C-alpha cells in the first residue's frame, strides 16, 4: 500500500497511476496490476475516470 500526498492538481490521481500501470505493463504484469484511487465525491470519481480513459485513448469501463 502506498499513500501519496500532494497539492491539488499535481497528478496524484490522474498521472501517477498511469505511470505505475505503464511500468507494470512493461514488466508483463499489467493484467494482474490493481490500482485504486479514492475520491471524496462520486462526481469527482466519474470525472477522473473519464479523463484518464481519454488520456489513455480507451473507452471508460473497457480496460
PyMOL Python script that loads the backbone (N, CA, C, O; Angstrom):
from pymol import cmd

cmd.read_pdbstr("""\
ATOM      1  N   UNK A   1       0.849  -1.172   0.000  1.00  0.00           N
ATOM      2  CA  UNK A   1       0.000   0.000   0.000  1.00  0.00           C
ATOM      3  C   UNK A   1       0.891   1.231   0.000  1.00  0.00           C
ATOM      4  O   UNK A   1       1.848   1.329   0.769  1.00  0.00           O
ATOM      5  N   UNK A   2       0.556   2.170  -0.880  1.00  0.00           N
ATOM      6  CA  UNK A   2       1.284   3.433  -0.954  1.00  0.00           C
ATOM      7  C   UNK A   2       0.283   4.563  -0.791  1.00  0.00           C
ATOM      8  O   UNK A   2      -0.747   4.572  -1.465  1.00  0.00           O
ATOM      9  N   UNK A   3       0.562   5.511   0.083  1.00  0.00           N
ATOM     10  CA  UNK A   3      -0.265   6.697   0.261  1.00  0.00           C
ATOM     11  C   UNK A   3       0.507   7.874  -0.310  1.00  0.00           C
ATOM     12  O   UNK A   3       1.659   8.106   0.054  1.00  0.00           O
ATOM     13  N   UNK A   4      -0.136   8.622  -1.211  1.00  0.00           N
ATOM     14  CA  UNK A   4       0.511   9.758  -1.866  1.00  0.00           C
ATOM     15  C   UNK A   4      -0.183  11.038  -1.423  1.00  0.00           C
ATOM     16  O   UNK A   4      -1.412  11.114  -1.408  1.00  0.00           O
ATOM     17  N   UNK A   5       0.597  12.026  -1.068  1.00  0.00           N
ATOM     18  CA  UNK A   5       0.080  13.320  -0.652  1.00  0.00           C
ATOM     19  C   UNK A   5       0.721  14.396  -1.515  1.00  0.00           C
ATOM     20  O   UNK A   5       1.922  14.348  -1.779  1.00  0.00           O
ATOM     21  N   UNK A   6      -0.075  15.368  -1.956  1.00  0.00           N
ATOM     22  CA  UNK A   6       0.472  16.451  -2.764  1.00  0.00           C
ATOM     23  C   UNK A   6      -0.561  17.531  -2.993  1.00  0.00           C
ATOM     24  O   UNK A   6      -1.725  17.386  -2.620  1.00  0.00           O
ATOM     25  N   UNK A   7      -0.129  18.605  -3.604  1.00  0.00           N
ATOM     26  CA  UNK A   7      -1.007  19.734  -3.885  1.00  0.00           C
ATOM     27  C   UNK A   7      -2.112  19.347  -4.867  1.00  0.00           C
ATOM     28  O   UNK A   7      -1.962  18.405  -5.645  1.00  0.00           O
ATOM     29  N   UNK A   8      -3.207  20.075  -4.824  1.00  0.00           N
ATOM     30  CA  UNK A   8      -4.296  19.886  -5.771  1.00  0.00           C
ATOM     31  C   UNK A   8      -3.783  20.096  -7.189  1.00  0.00           C
ATOM     32  O   UNK A   8      -3.094  21.076  -7.473  1.00  0.00           O
ATOM     33  N   UNK A   9      -4.124  19.169  -8.072  1.00  0.00           N
ATOM     34  CA  UNK A   9      -3.755  19.305  -9.479  1.00  0.00           C
ATOM     35  C   UNK A   9      -2.359  18.844  -9.832  1.00  0.00           C
ATOM     36  O   UNK A   9      -1.907  19.075 -10.953  1.00  0.00           O
ATOM     37  N   UNK A  10      -1.655  18.194  -8.907  1.00  0.00           N
ATOM     38  CA  UNK A  10      -0.273  17.781  -9.196  1.00  0.00           C
ATOM     39  C   UNK A  10      -0.185  16.442  -9.928  1.00  0.00           C
ATOM     40  O   UNK A  10       0.905  16.042 -10.334  1.00  0.00           O
ATOM     41  N   UNK A  11      -1.315  15.736 -10.106  1.00  0.00           N
ATOM     42  CA  UNK A  11      -1.306  14.479 -10.849  1.00  0.00           C
ATOM     43  C   UNK A  11      -1.369  13.227  -9.997  1.00  0.00           C
ATOM     44  O   UNK A  11      -1.156  12.123 -10.499  1.00  0.00           O
ATOM     45  N   UNK A  12      -1.661  13.384  -8.708  1.00  0.00           N
ATOM     46  CA  UNK A  12      -1.732  12.218  -7.815  1.00  0.00           C
ATOM     47  C   UNK A  12      -2.728  11.185  -8.327  1.00  0.00           C
ATOM     48  O   UNK A  12      -2.454   9.985  -8.296  1.00  0.00           O
ATOM     49  N   UNK A  13      -3.859  11.640  -8.788  1.00  0.00           N
ATOM     50  CA  UNK A  13      -4.939  10.741  -9.191  1.00  0.00           C
ATOM     51  C   UNK A  13      -4.905  10.403 -10.667  1.00  0.00           C
ATOM     52  O   UNK A  13      -5.260   9.286 -11.042  1.00  0.00           O
ATOM     53  N   UNK A  14      -4.489  11.329 -11.516  1.00  0.00           N
ATOM     54  CA  UNK A  14      -4.564  11.094 -12.961  1.00  0.00           C
ATOM     55  C   UNK A  14      -3.262  10.634 -13.590  1.00  0.00           C
ATOM     56  O   UNK A  14      -3.291   9.848 -14.537  1.00  0.00           O
ATOM     57  N   UNK A  15      -2.133  11.092 -13.100  1.00  0.00           N
ATOM     58  CA  UNK A  15      -0.859  10.774 -13.747  1.00  0.00           C
ATOM     59  C   UNK A  15      -0.099   9.637 -13.076  1.00  0.00           C
ATOM     60  O   UNK A  15       0.349   8.709 -13.751  1.00  0.00           O
ATOM     61  N   UNK A  16       0.050   9.699 -11.770  1.00  0.00           N
ATOM     62  CA  UNK A  16       0.825   8.682 -11.055  1.00  0.00           C
ATOM     63  C   UNK A  16       0.308   7.262 -11.300  1.00  0.00           C
ATOM     64  O   UNK A  16       1.114   6.367 -11.554  1.00  0.00           O
ATOM     65  N   UNK A  17      -0.997   7.024 -11.234  1.00  0.00           N
ATOM     66  CA  UNK A  17      -1.479   5.665 -11.523  1.00  0.00           C
ATOM     67  C   UNK A  17      -1.141   5.197 -12.941  1.00  0.00           C
ATOM     68  O   UNK A  17      -0.882   4.013 -13.158  1.00  0.00           O
ATOM     69  N   UNK A  18      -1.143   6.111 -13.894  1.00  0.00           N
ATOM     70  CA  UNK A  18      -0.796   5.731 -15.263  1.00  0.00           C
ATOM     71  C   UNK A  18       0.682   5.358 -15.374  1.00  0.00           C
ATOM     72  O   UNK A  18       1.033   4.434 -16.107  1.00  0.00           O
ATOM     73  N   UNK A  19       1.542   6.065 -14.657  1.00  0.00           N
ATOM     74  CA  UNK A  19       2.970   5.717 -14.653  1.00  0.00           C
ATOM     75  C   UNK A  19       3.178   4.325 -14.054  1.00  0.00           C
ATOM     76  O   UNK A  19       3.958   3.524 -14.570  1.00  0.00           O
ATOM     77  N   UNK A  20       2.474   4.053 -12.969  1.00  0.00           N
ATOM     78  CA  UNK A  20       2.583   2.736 -12.337  1.00  0.00           C
ATOM     79  C   UNK A  20       2.081   1.653 -13.286  1.00  0.00           C
ATOM     80  O   UNK A  20       2.726   0.616 -13.441  1.00  0.00           O
ATOM     81  N   UNK A  21       0.939   1.887 -13.921  1.00  0.00           N
ATOM     82  CA  UNK A  21       0.387   0.901 -14.853  1.00  0.00           C
ATOM     83  C   UNK A  21       1.336   0.643 -16.010  1.00  0.00           C
ATOM     84  O   UNK A  21       1.562  -0.510 -16.377  1.00  0.00           O
ATOM     85  N   UNK A  22       1.896   1.698 -16.589  1.00  0.00           N
ATOM     86  CA  UNK A  22       2.834   1.518 -17.705  1.00  0.00           C
ATOM     87  C   UNK A  22       4.049   0.700 -17.275  1.00  0.00           C
ATOM     88  O   UNK A  22       4.541  -0.134 -18.036  1.00  0.00           O
ATOM     89  N   UNK A  23       4.528   0.936 -16.067  1.00  0.00           N
ATOM     90  CA  UNK A  23       5.651   0.166 -15.548  1.00  0.00           C
ATOM     91  C   UNK A  23       5.280  -1.308 -15.414  1.00  0.00           C
ATOM     92  O   UNK A  23       6.078  -2.184 -15.749  1.00  0.00           O
ATOM     93  N   UNK A  24       4.090  -1.579 -14.933  1.00  0.00           N
ATOM     94  CA  UNK A  24       3.635  -2.963 -14.788  1.00  0.00           C
ATOM     95  C   UNK A  24       3.409  -3.623 -16.149  1.00  0.00           C
ATOM     96  O   UNK A  24       3.698  -4.808 -16.315  1.00  0.00           O
ATOM     97  N   UNK A  25       2.902  -2.879 -17.109  1.00  0.00           N
ATOM     98  CA  UNK A  25       2.726  -3.413 -18.465  1.00  0.00           C
ATOM     99  C   UNK A  25       4.086  -3.764 -19.055  1.00  0.00           C
ATOM    100  O   UNK A  25       4.254  -4.834 -19.641  1.00  0.00           O
ATOM    101  N   UNK A  26       5.051  -2.870 -18.903  1.00  0.00           N
ATOM    102  CA  UNK A  26       6.409  -3.123 -19.409  1.00  0.00           C
ATOM    103  C   UNK A  26       7.037  -4.363 -18.774  1.00  0.00           C
ATOM    104  O   UNK A  26       7.850  -5.043 -19.400  1.00  0.00           O
ATOM    105  N   UNK A  27       6.657  -4.650 -17.534  1.00  0.00           N
ATOM    106  CA  UNK A  27       7.192  -5.815 -16.822  1.00  0.00           C
ATOM    107  C   UNK A  27       6.306  -7.049 -17.017  1.00  0.00           C
ATOM    108  O   UNK A  27       6.475  -8.051 -16.322  1.00  0.00           O
ATOM    109  N   UNK A  28       5.361  -6.976 -17.963  1.00  0.00           N
ATOM    110  CA  UNK A  28       4.438  -8.085 -18.267  1.00  0.00           C
ATOM    111  C   UNK A  28       3.550  -8.454 -17.080  1.00  0.00           C
ATOM    112  O   UNK A  28       3.170  -9.614 -16.917  1.00  0.00           O
ATOM    113  N   UNK A  29       3.220  -7.451 -16.247  1.00  0.00           N
ATOM    114  CA  UNK A  29       2.336  -7.692 -15.106  1.00  0.00           C
ATOM    115  C   UNK A  29       1.089  -6.816 -15.164  1.00  0.00           C
ATOM    116  O   UNK A  29       0.360  -6.711 -14.178  1.00  0.00           O
ATOM    117  N   UNK A  30       0.839  -6.188 -16.308  1.00  0.00           N
ATOM    118  CA  UNK A  30      -0.287  -5.268 -16.424  1.00  0.00           C
ATOM    119  C   UNK A  30      -1.633  -5.901 -16.158  1.00  0.00           C
ATOM    120  O   UNK A  30      -2.507  -5.266 -15.569  1.00  0.00           O
ATOM    121  N   UNK A  31      -1.821  -7.148 -16.582  1.00  0.00           N
ATOM    122  CA  UNK A  31      -3.108  -7.826 -16.415  1.00  0.00           C
ATOM    123  C   UNK A  31      -3.420  -8.141 -14.957  1.00  0.00           C
ATOM    124  O   UNK A  31      -4.583  -8.335 -14.604  1.00  0.00           O
ATOM    125  N   UNK A  32      -2.411  -8.195 -14.118  1.00  0.00           N
ATOM    126  CA  UNK A  32      -2.638  -8.527 -12.706  1.00  0.00           C
ATOM    127  C   UNK A  32      -2.463  -7.324 -11.784  1.00  0.00           C
ATOM    128  O   UNK A  32      -2.556  -7.459 -10.564  1.00  0.00           O
ATOM    129  N   UNK A  33      -2.215  -6.169 -12.350  1.00  0.00           N
ATOM    130  CA  UNK A  33      -1.986  -4.951 -11.572  1.00  0.00           C
ATOM    131  C   UNK A  33      -3.320  -4.343 -11.132  1.00  0.00           C
ATOM    132  O   UNK A  33      -4.222  -4.171 -11.952  1.00  0.00           O
ATOM    133  N   UNK A  34      -3.445  -4.024  -9.863  1.00  0.00           N
ATOM    134  CA  UNK A  34      -4.630  -3.350  -9.327  1.00  0.00           C
ATOM    135  C   UNK A  34      -4.209  -2.008  -8.754  1.00  0.00           C
ATOM    136  O   UNK A  34      -3.370  -1.942  -7.856  1.00  0.00           O
ATOM    137  N   UNK A  35      -4.799  -0.933  -9.281  1.00  0.00           N
ATOM    138  CA  UNK A  35      -4.512   0.414  -8.794  1.00  0.00           C
ATOM    139  C   UNK A  35      -5.827   1.000  -8.312  1.00  0.00           C
ATOM    140  O   UNK A  35      -6.810   1.020  -9.053  1.00  0.00           O
ATOM    141  N   UNK A  36      -5.850   1.472  -7.089  1.00  0.00           N
ATOM    142  CA  UNK A  36      -7.076   2.001  -6.507  1.00  0.00           C
ATOM    143  C   UNK A  36      -6.820   3.426  -6.038  1.00  0.00           C
ATOM    144  O   UNK A  36      -5.868   3.690  -5.304  1.00  0.00           O
ATOM    145  N   UNK A  37      -7.685   4.342  -6.475  1.00  0.00           N
ATOM    146  CA  UNK A  37      -7.631   5.741  -6.038  1.00  0.00           C
ATOM    147  C   UNK A  37      -8.975   6.078  -5.416  1.00  0.00           C
ATOM    148  O   UNK A  37     -10.021   5.705  -5.947  1.00  0.00           O
ATOM    149  N   UNK A  38      -8.949   6.769  -4.311  1.00  0.00           N
ATOM    150  CA  UNK A  38     -10.204   7.159  -3.671  1.00  0.00           C
ATOM    151  C   UNK A  38     -10.500   8.625  -3.964  1.00  0.00           C
ATOM    152  O   UNK A  38      -9.592   9.438  -4.137  1.00  0.00           O
ATOM    153  N   UNK A  39     -11.783   8.940  -4.016  1.00  0.00           N
ATOM    154  CA  UNK A  39     -12.243  10.308  -4.216  1.00  0.00           C
ATOM    155  C   UNK A  39     -13.351  10.568  -3.204  1.00  0.00           C
ATOM    156  O   UNK A  39     -14.151   9.674  -2.928  1.00  0.00           O
ATOM    157  N   UNK A  40     -13.415  11.774  -2.644  1.00  0.00           N
ATOM    158  CA  UNK A  40     -14.425  12.044  -1.613  1.00  0.00           C
ATOM    159  C   UNK A  40     -15.848  12.176  -2.157  1.00  0.00           C
ATOM    160  O   UNK A  40     -16.809  12.056  -1.397  1.00  0.00           O
ATOM    161  N   UNK A  41     -15.995  12.420  -3.453  1.00  0.00           N
ATOM    162  CA  UNK A  41     -17.330  12.591  -4.026  1.00  0.00           C
ATOM    163  C   UNK A  41     -17.459  11.765  -5.295  1.00  0.00           C
ATOM    164  O   UNK A  41     -16.497  11.614  -6.048  1.00  0.00           O
ATOM    165  N   UNK A  42     -18.653  11.232  -5.529  1.00  0.00           N
ATOM    166  CA  UNK A  42     -18.894  10.399  -6.709  1.00  0.00           C
ATOM    167  C   UNK A  42     -18.667  11.179  -7.995  1.00  0.00           C
ATOM    168  O   UNK A  42     -18.104  10.645  -8.951  1.00  0.00           O
ATOM    169  N   UNK A  43     -19.096  12.428  -8.031  1.00  0.00           N
ATOM    170  CA  UNK A  43     -18.946  13.234  -9.254  1.00  0.00           C
ATOM    171  C   UNK A  43     -17.471  13.385  -9.604  1.00  0.00           C
ATOM    172  O   UNK A  43     -17.108  13.342 -10.780  1.00  0.00           O
ATOM    173  N   UNK A  44     -16.615  13.563  -8.593  1.00  0.00           N
ATOM    174  CA  UNK A  44     -15.175  13.665  -8.833  1.00  0.00           C
ATOM    175  C   UNK A  44     -14.631  12.361  -9.384  1.00  0.00           C
ATOM    176  O   UNK A  44     -13.822  12.364 -10.312  1.00  0.00           O
ATOM    177  N   UNK A  45     -15.069  11.250  -8.821  1.00  0.00           N
ATOM    178  CA  UNK A  45     -14.596   9.939  -9.274  1.00  0.00           C
ATOM    179  C   UNK A  45     -14.967   9.701 -10.731  1.00  0.00           C
ATOM    180  O   UNK A  45     -14.155   9.178 -11.493  1.00  0.00           O
ATOM    181  N   UNK A  46     -16.165  10.070 -11.127  1.00  0.00           N
ATOM    182  CA  UNK A  46     -16.600   9.883 -12.514  1.00  0.00           C
ATOM    183  C   UNK A  46     -15.785  10.766 -13.454  1.00  0.00           C
ATOM    184  O   UNK A  46     -15.352  10.311 -14.513  1.00  0.00           O
ATOM    185  N   UNK A  47     -15.577  12.012 -13.077  1.00  0.00           N
ATOM    186  CA  UNK A  47     -14.813  12.929 -13.929  1.00  0.00           C
ATOM    187  C   UNK A  47     -13.371  12.450 -14.093  1.00  0.00           C
ATOM    188  O   UNK A  47     -12.817  12.512 -15.191  1.00  0.00           O
ATOM    189  N   UNK A  48     -12.773  11.979 -13.019  1.00  0.00           N
ATOM    190  CA  UNK A  48     -11.393  11.490 -13.080  1.00  0.00           C
ATOM    191  C   UNK A  48     -11.304  10.259 -13.972  1.00  0.00           C
ATOM    192  O   UNK A  48     -10.397  10.161 -14.799  1.00  0.00           O
ATOM    193  N   UNK A  49     -12.228   9.326 -13.817  1.00  0.00           N
ATOM    194  CA  UNK A  49     -12.172   8.101 -14.618  1.00  0.00           C
ATOM    195  C   UNK A  49     -12.353   8.408 -16.096  1.00  0.00           C
ATOM    196  O   UNK A  49     -11.695   7.795 -16.936  1.00  0.00           O
ATOM    197  N   UNK A  50     -13.234   9.346 -16.427  1.00  0.00           N
ATOM    198  CA  UNK A  50     -13.420   9.748 -17.824  1.00  0.00           C
ATOM    199  C   UNK A  50     -12.156  10.399 -18.374  1.00  0.00           C
ATOM    200  O   UNK A  50     -11.763  10.134 -19.510  1.00  0.00           O
ATOM    201  N   UNK A  51     -11.527  11.237 -17.584  1.00  0.00           N
ATOM    202  CA  UNK A  51     -10.311  11.920 -18.037  1.00  0.00           C
ATOM    203  C   UNK A  51      -9.170  10.937 -18.288  1.00  0.00           C
ATOM    204  O   UNK A  51      -8.495  11.016 -19.314  1.00  0.00           O
ATOM    205  N   UNK A  52      -8.957  10.021 -17.361  1.00  0.00           N
ATOM    206  CA  UNK A  52      -7.862   9.057 -17.509  1.00  0.00           C
ATOM    207  C   UNK A  52      -8.117   8.148 -18.708  1.00  0.00           C
ATOM    208  O   UNK A  52      -7.193   7.859 -19.469  1.00  0.00           O
ATOM    209  N   UNK A  53      -9.345   7.698 -18.884  1.00  0.00           N
ATOM    210  CA  UNK A  53      -9.668   6.865 -20.051  1.00  0.00           C
ATOM    211  C   UNK A  53      -9.375   7.628 -21.339  1.00  0.00           C
ATOM    212  O   UNK A  53      -8.807   7.065 -22.275  1.00  0.00           O
ATOM    213  N   UNK A  54      -9.754   8.893 -21.395  1.00  0.00           N
ATOM    214  CA  UNK A  54      -9.499   9.708 -22.590  1.00  0.00           C
ATOM    215  C   UNK A  54      -7.999   9.884 -22.820  1.00  0.00           C
ATOM    216  O   UNK A  54      -7.536   9.792 -23.957  1.00  0.00           O
ATOM    217  N   UNK A  55      -7.241  10.134 -21.763  1.00  0.00           N
ATOM    218  CA  UNK A  55      -5.789  10.299 -21.897  1.00  0.00           C
ATOM    219  C   UNK A  55      -5.128   9.028 -22.417  1.00  0.00           C
ATOM    220  O   UNK A  55      -4.126   9.091 -23.130  1.00  0.00           O
ATOM    221  N   UNK A  56      -5.691   7.873 -22.060  1.00  0.00           N
ATOM    222  CA  UNK A  56      -5.125   6.596 -22.489  1.00  0.00           C
ATOM    223  C   UNK A  56      -5.696   6.130 -23.822  1.00  0.00           C
ATOM    224  O   UNK A  56      -5.296   5.086 -24.337  1.00  0.00           O
ATOM    225  N   UNK A  57      -6.634   6.901 -24.387  1.00  0.00           N
ATOM    226  CA  UNK A  57      -7.238   6.520 -25.659  1.00  0.00           C
ATOM    227  C   UNK A  57      -8.115   5.289 -25.535  1.00  0.00           C
ATOM    228  O   UNK A  57      -8.213   4.497 -26.473  1.00  0.00           O
ATOM    229  N   UNK A  58      -8.748   5.124 -24.394  1.00  0.00           N
ATOM    230  CA  UNK A  58      -9.591   3.967 -24.124  1.00  0.00           C
ATOM    231  C   UNK A  58     -11.010   4.414 -23.826  1.00  0.00           C
ATOM    232  O   UNK A  58     -11.259   5.581 -23.525  1.00  0.00           O
ATOM    233  N   UNK A  59     -11.931   3.474 -23.913  1.00  0.00           N
ATOM    234  CA  UNK A  59     -13.313   3.745 -23.546  1.00  0.00           C
ATOM    235  C   UNK A  59     -13.488   3.410 -22.073  1.00  0.00           C
ATOM    236  O   UNK A  59     -12.944   2.422 -21.579  1.00  0.00           O
ATOM    237  N   UNK A  60     -14.242   4.233 -21.387  1.00  0.00           N
ATOM    238  CA  UNK A  60     -14.474   4.051 -19.960  1.00  0.00           C
ATOM    239  C   UNK A  60     -15.106   2.683 -19.698  1.00  0.00           C
ATOM    240  O   UNK A  60     -16.104   2.317 -20.318  1.00  0.00           O
ATOM    241  N   UNK A  61     -14.513   1.946 -18.778  1.00  0.00           N
ATOM    242  CA  UNK A  61     -15.040   0.647 -18.386  1.00  0.00           C
ATOM    243  C   UNK A  61     -14.655  -0.517 -19.272  1.00  0.00           C
ATOM    244  O   UNK A  61     -15.126  -1.633 -19.055  1.00  0.00           O
ATOM    245  N   UNK A  62     -13.810  -0.286 -20.266  1.00  0.00           N
ATOM    246  CA  UNK A  62     -13.435  -1.361 -21.181  1.00  0.00           C
ATOM    247  C   UNK A  62     -11.956  -1.719 -21.115  1.00  0.00           C
ATOM    248  O   UNK A  62     -11.431  -2.340 -22.039  1.00  0.00           O
ATOM    249  N   UNK A  63     -11.296  -1.350 -20.068  1.00  0.00           N
ATOM    250  CA  UNK A  63      -9.872  -1.700 -19.962  1.00  0.00           C
ATOM    251  C   UNK A  63      -9.562  -2.255 -18.596  1.00  0.00           C
ATOM    252  O   UNK A  63      -8.415  -2.606 -18.318  1.00  0.00           O
TER     253      UNK A  63
END
""", "prot")
cmd.dss("prot")
cmd.show_as("cartoon", "prot")
cmd.util.cbc("prot")
cmd.orient("prot")
